Amino acid sequence: MSRRVVITGLGVAAPNAIGIDQFDQALRNGNSGIKFYQNLKDLNFSCQIGGKPPVTQEMIDQYFNPLQQKGLNSSGLIYGVMAGVDAWKDAMLPISSEEDPDWNSGIIFGTGILGVDKFRQAIHLIDAGKTRRLGSTSVIQTMASGISAYLGGMLGCGNQVTTNSSACTTGNEAIILGYDRIISGKAQRMLVGSCGDDGPYVWGGFDAMRILPGKYNDNPEEASRPMSATASGFVPGSGAGALLLESLESALQRGANIYAEVLGGAINSGGQRAGGSMTAANNEAVQRCIKDAISFAGIQAEDIDYINGHLTATTRDATEIENWTSALGLSGEKFPKINSLKGMTGHCLSASGSIESVASILQIKNQYVFGNINCEDVHPDIIDLIDGSCIPKKTLDFGINIAAKASFGFGDVNAVTIFKRYKK
C-alpha cells in the first residue's frame, strides 16, 4: 500500500489575521484585511489599497533575535518565517540540536519576489558609492531562496531545503512538490508554503497594467469582488501560509494532531498556446489539470464537496467556473460549494495558494464553508453555469469530506490539490 500524507501543522500571516485561531475566526466572520495606504496615493497609484498582514514590532520580537533584526527590511521574509515557524510549532515538532540536523525533515517554501525594499535600499547605497554600508544580510534577504534558507537554519532541517517560484501557483505547487517527496520515501516531513512581499515596488507593475480597481480607494473593504458582476480587478495582497506535511506513519508514531489528508494533485502548463498567454490560462490546460488531480487522487468528480477557487475578481472568474463545470461534468445545483478568499484578503500573489490552502484545511477540519463577501450580485455568466446556492454569501455549517484547491498563475501555469477529511 502506498504511503499516505497528512497535515499536522498550520501557520498563516494573512491580511485579515495572523495565527490559526484568529484566521479561522476571520474566515467565519468574513473579515476583510484590505485597507487604504497613503504612500500609494502619494506615489500616484490608481489603486491605493491593498492587503498586508497586521504585523507588530512585538510579533517580530517573538520570531527574530536582535541580531537578525539588524537591517531587516524584507516583508515577505518576515511573513514567511512567522507562518513557517508557527506551522512547525503547531505540529509539536522539536527544533533540532546545534550539532544534529533533522535528516528526515525538509522545506519547500516558495516566493515570487523577496526583499524588494532591501533591494531598493541597496541600489541607492551602491549608486552613492556606499557599498560597504549594505551590511551583511542584504544577500540573504534578497535571494529568492532566502526564505527556505532562513527557515532551514532556524529549524535545523537536514532534508531538501529549497524555494520554488511559479507566480500565483507557487504555494499550491509547493504543497504538491512536498507531497511527492514524502510519497517517494525521500522524506518523512516537509514544511511547505509560500510568501510574498508587499508595497509599491511589488504592486506598481500591476497598477501599470490597469488590472487593479481604482474606484474603491474610499471604501477598500468593498473592492475585492470575486464572481461578482461588479468586479473590476484584483486587489494586491501579501503574506504567507505554511503547512507541515507528514507521512501518516510518522504522524501516528508521534501522536500528532491531524488536520486533514492530502490525496495528491496535478501541475501543468498550457504552453501559452491555444488562447493561453503570459497572463491568461489555456483553458484546456486548466481542465486537464483538474481532471489529472482527480484521477491521481483516486476519486470521482462527484466526490468533491467544496472548491476553493483561484477566482481573482477579474473577467476571468466566469471562465474559471466554466472550466470547472467542463472538467467535472457538473453544473447547476450539482456543482460543489465554491468560494474565494480573495474577497477578504485581496490577491496575495505568490502567497495566495498557501494561504488559501490553510483556509481550505480549516474548513475541512471544522466542517464549514465561509461566505463569499462582496458577491451579492453574482455575475450572470456564472449563474448560467451553476446554481446560486453553490456560492454561499454567508458562512454555512457544511460537511466537507473532499475539497479541491486551485491556483492559476502568470506564465500559463496551473496547480490543483485535493484534500480529504482525515478519518482513522
Disulfide bonds with the S-S distance in Angstrom:
none
